[in-house]
Amino acid sequence: MRKNKLPVTLEPEEAQNLLKQPNKRYPTGLRNKAIMSLMLHCGLRLSEIVNLKPGNLNLTKGKLRVESGKGKKDRDLAIPAYLSDLLDTWRNIRPKSSFFFSTLKSKKLSDRYIQQMVKRYAQKAGIEKKISPHSLGHYVERYIMVSVVAIVR
């Protein structure tokens, strides 16, 4: 019988260090920081990131719509105010594409690219845990639970 293992999650300092790695002076660095920020702070899954459409974000209202997420369900998420500027900056420089996050040649990003990108930035940040896009999504769950428990106490 297989035991359920707890997912690997980042500590807040590790998450901050991870997000410092992309060089925002370059379009790809800005895009990669925005991708990892959405995964960490909104809990977006890899497939949701690569399939995100420009029309699914309403930065004025701070809303994000995930269509056909896990279980083929749609859901609406609040975009934290501190992410709005980053996402707006990417929106203004991104190539014309049917996907919000794309290559500089307007092609859809591959799952593998994002997996390798997260691993590369984690190594650069000195994070020794085995980090993946999936584990970034667990950060928001842990972060919110810790915040809620602190409020309840």
N, C-alpha and C positions, 0 to 999 in steps of 0.2 A: 504494500500500500504506500502510495506516495504522500509524503508530508507536505503540507502547504508551507512554502517558504515566504517570509515577509519580503516585499519588494525592496530593492536597493533605493534609498532616497538620499538626497543631499542635505547637508546642514545649511543653514542660511548663509554662512560665510563662504561655503563651497559654491553655492548658487551665485553669489555676488562675484566671486572670482571667475566662474565660468562665463558670466555675461560680460566681463571685462576683456575677454580674449579677442573677439572680433574687432577688426580695425574699421571703425565707422567712417573713416575717410574714403573708403572704397565702397562702391554700391553692394558688392557681395558681402562685405563685412556688416553693413547696415542691415541687409536682408537677413543674414544669418543670426544677428542679434535679435531681430524682430521675431524670427521663427522660434528661437530658444525661449524668448520672453513669453510668447504665447503658450508654449508648452508648459513652462514653469508656473506662470501666474494665472492661466486660464484652464490648464489641464487638457489642452488640445492633443489629440492623438496624431500619430504620424500621418495616417491616411487623411485625417481631417485637414492637416496643414497643406499637404500636396494638392488636395482637391478644393481648397478655399477659393471662392470666386470674389472678384472685386465688389460686386453688388451685395455680398454677405456682410460687409462691414459698414456700420453707420457710426463714424467717429464723432459726429456732432452729438448724437444721443448716447454714445459710449456703449453701443450694442454690437454683438457679433452673432450671426446665425450660422449654425452648423447644420448642413443638410445631409441627410443620409449618413449620420454618424454611426456609432456602434449600435448594432441591432436595427440598422436602416431607419433610425429615428432622427427627427430634427430636434434641435434644441437651441434656445437663445441664451447667450451668456453676456454678462456685463464685462466691458473692457475697463480695467483699472485706469484711472485718470493718468497715472504716470506712464502708461504705455501708449496713450493716444498720440503724443508728440512723435514718438519713435515710429509708430505705424503711419502717421500722416507724412512724415519725412520720406519713408519708403514709398508710399503711394504716389508722391509727387515726382520721384525719380525712376520708378520702376518702368521696365519696358512694357509696351502695349502687349497684353496677353489676356487670354480668357481665364488665367489663374492669377490670384493675387501674388503668390510667390512663384517666380519662374526664373529660368536662367537668363543671362543677359541677352540671349538670342531668342527670348520669348517662348522657350520650350518649357514643358512641365518638368519640375524637379522630380528626380527619382527618389524612391524610398531609401535606396542604398546610399545616395549622396548625403542625405540628411543623417543617416546612421553613422557614416564615416566622419561627417562634419562634427557631430556631437562628441564622438570618441576623440577626434583630433584636438578639439578645444579643451576637453577634460584633461587630456595628457598635458597640454600646454599650461593649464591652470594648476597642475600638480595634484590632481585628484586621483587617488589610487584605487578608488572603487570602480567596479565595472559599470559604467554609466552608459545608458542608451536613451533614445527618444522616449521609450516606454517609462523608464525610471524618472524622467523629467516630469511626466504627467502626474506621478505620484507625489511630487513635491507639494503641489497645491493642496492635495488632500491632507497631507500631514500638516502643512502650514495652517490651513483653515482649522483643522481639529485642535491644534495647539492653541490657536487664538481663541476658539470657542471655549475650550476648557479653562483658559486663563480668565475669560470674561465671567464664566459661571462661578468660578471660585471667588 
